[in-house]
């Protein structure tokens, strides 16, 4: 998977979790997906990805 794929997946999770009509991903599910992403690409920035989903940074780690 590429960085673009990881960003798109994070955006999907965020959009899903912010939609009251959808069942939100649990923190455990998101952690499990982060582990999977790390297995797919050794350059994957796990904490940055989790922070992006949580809305604490932009897709490249900077301000939103």
QUIGI-V804200 format. One record per residue. RES is the residue in three letters. SS is DSSP state (H for helix, E for strand, C for the rest). PHI is phi as a letter, one per 30 degrees, with the letter a starting at -180 (* if undefined). Layout:
res: <RES/RES>
ss: <SS/SS>
phi: <PHI/PHI>
This chain:
res: <UNK/UNK/UNK/UNK/UNK/UNK/UNK/UNK/UNK/UNK/UNK/UNK/UNK/UNK/UNK/UNK/UNK/UNK/UNK/UNK/UNK/UNK/UNK/UNK/UNK/UNK/UNK/UNK/UNK/UNK/UNK/UNK/UNK/UNK/UNK/UNK/UNK/UNK/UNK/UNK/UNK/UNK/UNK/UNK/UNK/UNK/UNK/UNK/UNK/UNK/UNK/UNK/UNK/UNK/UNK/UNK/UNK/UNK/UNK/UNK/UNK/UNK/UNK/UNK>
ss: <C/C/H/H/H/H/H/H/H/H/H/H/H/H/H/H/H/C/C/C/C/C/C/C/C/C/H/H/H/H/H/H/H/H/H/H/H/H/H/H/C/C/C/C/C/H/H/H/H/H/H/H/H/C/C/C/C/C/C/C/C/C/C/C>
phi: <*/c/e/d/d/d/d/d/d/d/d/d/d/d/d/d/d/c/c/d/d/c/d/d/d/d/e/d/d/d/d/d/d/d/d/d/d/d/d/d/a/d/d/d/c/e/d/d/d/d/d/d/d/d/i/c/a/d/d/c/j/d/d/d>
